[in-house]
Amino acid sequence: MDKKKLSAAMAAVFTYIKTAEEASVIPGVVEPVQELTVQPPQVQSNIWGISGRQIHMQANSMMQLRLFK
């Protein structure tokens, strides 16, 4: 990458970080970004369904590899 482009990109990033830090110090200027908390979905495992899909996938891969003649 060109040195001028690299220095411009680094300056932009540092300016962005600096303004975000300054805004967090002064109350009421910019609302802080709330962190999103992602919770894993509540999933009930269906053993019979999983094993059935696995068998079908194995059968399909055997057919693709032409193991049945």
Protein Blocks (a to p, Z undefined) as FASTA:
>chain_A
ZZklmmmmmmmmmmmmmmmmmmmmpghkaccddddddddddddddfklmmmmmmmmmmmm
mmmnopaZZ
